[in-house]
Amino acid sequence: VPDVAVQAAQRALAGANGYPPSAGTAPLREAAAGWIARRFGVELAPGGIGACVGTKEFVASLPHLLHLRDPARDTVLYPAVAYPTYEMGATLAGVRAVPVPVDADWHLDLDAIEPTDAARSLLLWVNEPGNPAGQTADAHRFARYAEWGRRHGAVVASDECYVEFAPEPATILSSGTEGVLAVHSVSKRSNLAGMRVGFYAGDADLVEFLVESRKHAGLMAPSPVQAAAAAALADDGHVAVQRDRYRKIGRAHV
């Protein structure tokens, strides 16, 4: 865990006697917006960002909330080779989980989606850089994903938790925020897996709906943890160290 995060959490602990905001503290949302601007050149208001209790929680709960928002749709599309919680989130929500085939380079094959599934789609999950295959989308591919979602009226949620370690980092937010969410974690970026905090960003109306819905479920990252995440997102030095560490490990295993 980087020292900057540890120190921020320690400073915040003494004042952590009140309920933390489910939406995320102002410093956390501002730090997230600042990181998005630095990393991708995308300007986003803090109101277009919400905190989550680690992104796994968000992945698992998003289909349920989106189905409440639009009960007429009942299908979650996700990569056929992927993190299992994409499928499980749909199962927990009581909606259909439909895998999308991947092409020879492990990217989603949008042309393979059945028209009937597209018409019923509530949510399309994207994971680039991908786990476990490691494929990485560029801005053009992200634009294709976003356009598909807008054309079919489905939310496109892009799980970008490994983006700091991509050769050429890109985000779906570069294609505009309408109908899309980018999901980010500090677990991989900053070794904060044990603190359980992340954020989602994108379509302001959708973020507002999720913030207002999620607070009733008590989905709140503790105040010291939010302070640690804000400090980590504002600091890029420790990420360079982490990136170099992974590269050395990778070279050692080639």
Disulfide bonds with the S-S distance in Angstrom:
none
